[in-house]
Amino acid sequence: MLNYSFIEQKAKESQIDKVTIFREYWQFLLLQKIYLARGSEQLIFKGGTAIRFLLGSFRFSEDLDFTSTAKKEFGEKIIKETFIYFQKNTQTPMELKKIPFPLKFADESVRYRYLLIPPGSKHKVSIRVDLSFREKPENIEQSILIPFDYPISPYPLVMHFKSHEILAEKIRALFVRGKPRDLFDLWFLLTKKIPIDLKLIKEKFKLYPQSHYSDEKLKNIIKNFDLNELKNDLNQFLPENYRQFYKKLPQQTLLMLP
């Protein structure tokens, strides 16, 4: 397990706070254990943390997001068994809480929070885990995650969306919830020359009939982001030397769109 001096040194090198380093270490540990469970190949890793771990984004993240092809009860079982394992095999104080969804989404999604207390602290650090059962992944593959320089072995072996499906979901997220972190992730994916798959994007929008994709609307969403909102949401997840980038983010993203 991590000691305080490692956390302090890595936070300094990464130009980020110590809580973020502690959280990221535990994200890797949780992924490692989740994907050792029998049947865990039915949990498909995606979202902002997947972009960081698989593609090297420099934006840190809070959550672990999955699309599940398994039954809801099976996904919850893995989350609970992972908690029980670490509760028995680590000295880090830990809780698991189920977060209720609105009733109309209760059969389609599950949300939990792992709550951990870092060494030398009395404050809880949250890692949210979201499981979605609403749709069938179109493009998946298996990869080994290299956990940067965190002392984790064996490396997590995860099932995940291919990059162009992650990008399609990020575009949908901009229409549905419009968080600054979604814009940053879209920008980063475009810098990796990941193609925009319009057919896949339109397929993703079928779950949200109130939203309709168009290139023009995407560009308008990006243009209309408030700079203060970008700053407040993004800077908590970015290394210190990137905390002025929010000012350029909308324009830089627009330049890469077809």
C-alpha positions in Angstrom: 0.0 0.0 0.0 1.0 3.6 -0.5 2.8 5.4 2.2 2.5 9.1 2.8 5.9 10.1 1.5 5.1 8.5 -1.9 1.8 10.4 -2.1 3.6 13.6 -1.2 6.4 13.2 -3.7 4.1 12.1 -6.6 1.7 15.0 -5.9 4.6 17.4 -6.1 5.9 15.8 -9.4 2.4 15.7 -10.9 1.5 19.2 -9.8 -1.7 18.1 -8.3 -3.1 17.7 -4.8 -2.4 14.6 -2.6 -6.0 13.6 -2.4 -6.1 13.2 -6.2 -3.0 11.0 -6.1 -4.5 8.8 -3.4 -7.7 8.5 -5.3 -6.0 7.5 -8.6 -4.0 4.8 -6.8 -7.2 3.3 -5.5 -8.9 3.6 -8.9 -6.2 1.3 -10.2 -6.5 -1.1 -7.3 -10.3 -1.3 -7.7 -9.9 -2.0 -11.4 -7.4 -4.7 -10.7 -9.7 -6.5 -8.3 -12.9 -6.0 -10.3 -11.3 -7.5 -13.4 -10.0 -10.5 -11.5 -13.6 -11.5 -10.7 -15.2 -14.3 -12.8 -17.5 -12.8 -15.4 -16.0 -9.4 -15.1 -15.4 -9.3 -18.9 -19.1 -8.2 -19.0 -18.2 -4.9 -17.4 -16.9 -2.5 -20.1 -14.7 0.3 -18.8 -15.3 3.8 -20.3 -15.4 7.5 -19.5 -12.9 10.1 -18.4 -10.8 7.7 -16.2 -10.6 5.3 -19.1 -9.3 8.1 -21.3 -6.6 8.9 -18.8 -5.5 5.3 -18.1 -5.8 4.0 -21.7 -4.9 7.0 -23.8 -2.7 9.1 -21.5 -4.9 12.2 -20.8 -3.4 14.6 -18.3 -6.8 15.3 -16.8 -7.3 13.4 -13.5 -10.7 11.9 -12.9 -13.0 11.0 -10.0 -15.1 8.1 -11.1 -15.1 4.6 -12.6 -17.7 4.2 -15.4 -18.8 1.0 -16.9 -21.4 -0.3 -19.4 -22.5 -3.7 -18.3 -23.8 -6.5 -20.5 -24.5 -8.6 -17.4 -27.6 -8.5 -15.2 -27.8 -5.7 -12.7 -27.5 -8.1 -9.7 -24.2 -9.5 -11.1 -22.7 -6.1 -11.5 -23.6 -5.1 -8.0 -22.2 -8.4 -6.7 -18.8 -7.6 -8.1 -18.8 -4.1 -6.6 -19.7 -5.5 -3.2 -17.2 -8.4 -3.3 -14.5 -6.0 -4.2 -15.3 -3.9 -1.2 -15.3 -6.9 1.1 -11.9 -8.0 -0.2 -10.3 -4.7 0.5 -12.0 -4.3 3.8 -10.4 -7.5 4.9 -7.0 -7.1 3.3 -6.1 -3.4 3.7 -5.5 -1.1 6.7 -7.1 1.8 4.8 -10.5 2.6 6.4 -13.2 2.0 3.8 -17.0 2.3 3.3 -19.3 1.4 0.5 -22.5 3.3 -0.1 -25.2 2.8 -2.7 -26.5 6.0 -4.2 -30.1 5.8 -5.3 -31.2 6.7 -8.8 -34.5 8.3 -9.7 -37.1 5.5 -9.9 -37.4 5.7 -13.7 -33.7 4.9 -14.1 -33.5 2.4 -11.3 -33.5 -0.7 -13.6 -31.0 0.8 -16.0 -28.2 2.2 -13.8 -26.5 1.5 -10.5 -24.2 3.9 -8.6 -22.0 3.2 -5.6 -19.4 5.2 -3.7 -16.2 3.7 -2.2 -15.2 6.1 0.7 -11.6 5.8 1.8 -9.5 7.7 4.4 -5.9 8.5 3.2 -3.0 8.1 5.6 -2.6 11.1 7.9 -6.1 12.4 7.2 -9.6 12.3 8.8 -11.4 13.2 5.6 -13.1 10.7 3.3 -12.1 10.4 -0.3 -14.9 9.3 -2.7 -14.6 7.1 -5.8 -17.9 6.8 -7.5 -18.7 3.7 -9.6 -21.4 3.9 -12.2 -22.8 0.8 -14.0 -25.1 1.3 -16.9 -27.3 -1.5 -18.3 -29.1 0.5 -21.0 -27.2 -0.3 -24.2 -25.0 -2.9 -25.9 -21.4 -1.8 -26.5 -20.6 -1.7 -30.2 -16.8 -1.9 -30.1 -14.9 -3.4 -27.3 -11.4 -4.7 -26.7 -9.1 -5.9 -23.9 -6.0 -4.0 -22.7 -3.4 -4.1 -19.9 -3.4 -0.9 -17.9 0.1 0.4 -17.0 -0.4 2.1 -13.6 2.1 4.8 -14.2 4.6 4.5 -11.3 2.1 3.3 -8.7 3.3 0.2 -6.8 0.6 -2.2 -8.3 1.1 -5.7 -9.6 -0.2 -7.5 -11.5 -1.3 -4.8 -13.9 -5.1 -4.6 -14.4 -6.4 -6.3 -17.5 -9.6 -4.5 -18.5 -12.4 -4.7 -21.1 -13.1 -1.3 -22.5 -14.7 0.6 -25.3 -12.6 1.3 -28.4 -11.5 4.9 -28.6 -14.0 6.0 -31.3 -16.9 4.7 -29.2 -15.5 6.6 -26.1 -15.4 9.7 -28.4 -19.0 9.1 -29.5 -20.2 8.9 -25.9 -18.3 12.1 -25.0 -20.1 14.0 -27.8 -23.4 12.7 -26.6 -22.5 13.7 -23.0 -21.9 17.3 -24.3 -25.5 17.4 -25.6 -27.1 15.6 -22.5 -25.2 17.1 -19.6 -22.6 19.6 -21.0 -19.9 19.4 -18.4 -16.6 21.2 -19.0 -14.8 17.9 -18.4 -16.6 16.4 -21.4 -15.4 19.2 -23.6 -11.8 18.7 -22.4 -12.1 15.0 -23.1 -13.4 15.6 -26.6 -10.5 18.0 -27.2 -8.0 15.4 -26.0 -9.5 12.6 -28.1 -9.4 14.8 -31.2 -5.7 15.5 -30.6 -5.2 11.7 -30.8 -6.6 11.8 -34.3 -9.5 9.5 -33.3 -12.1 9.6 -36.1 -15.6 10.9 -35.5 -18.0 8.1 -36.4 -21.3 9.8 -37.3 -23.2 6.5 -37.6 -22.1 5.5 -34.1 -22.9 8.9 -32.7 -26.5 8.7 -34.1 -26.8 5.2 -32.6 -25.8 6.6 -29.2 -28.4 9.3 -29.4 -31.3 6.8 -29.8 -31.4 6.5 -26.0 -32.0 10.3 -25.7 -34.8 11.0 -28.2 -35.1 14.6 -26.8 -31.6 15.3 -28.1 -30.6 15.4 -31.8 -27.1 15.5 -33.1 -25.9 17.9 -35.7 -22.4 19.3 -36.4 -23.8 22.8 -36.1 -25.3 22.2 -32.7 -22.1 20.6 -31.4 -20.1 23.7 -32.4 -22.7 26.0 -30.8 -22.5 24.0 -27.5 -18.7 24.4 -27.5 -18.9 28.2 -28.4 -21.3 28.9 -25.6 -19.3 27.4 -22.7 -18.7 30.0 -19.9 -15.0 30.5 -19.1 -15.6 30.7 -15.4 -17.5 27.4 -15.5 -14.6 25.8 -17.5 -12.1 27.1 -14.9 -14.1 25.9 -11.9 -14.8 22.4 -13.1 -11.5 21.6 -14.9 -8.8 23.1 -12.8 -9.3 20.7 -9.9 -8.4 17.9 -12.2 -5.5 19.4 -14.1 -1.8 19.8 -13.2 -0.9 23.3 -12.1 0.9 24.2 -15.3 -2.2 23.5 -17.4 -4.6 25.6 -15.4 -4.8 28.5 -17.9 -5.6 26.2 -20.8 -9.4 26.5 -20.2 -9.2 29.9 -21.9 -8.2 28.3 -25.1 -10.1 25.0 -24.9 -13.3 26.0 -26.9 -11.4 27.5 -29.8 -8.8 24.7 -29.9 -11.6 22.1 -30.0 -13.5 23.9 -32.7 -10.3 24.0 -34.9 -10.1 20.2 -34.9 -13.7 19.6 -35.8 -14.5 18.8 -39.4 
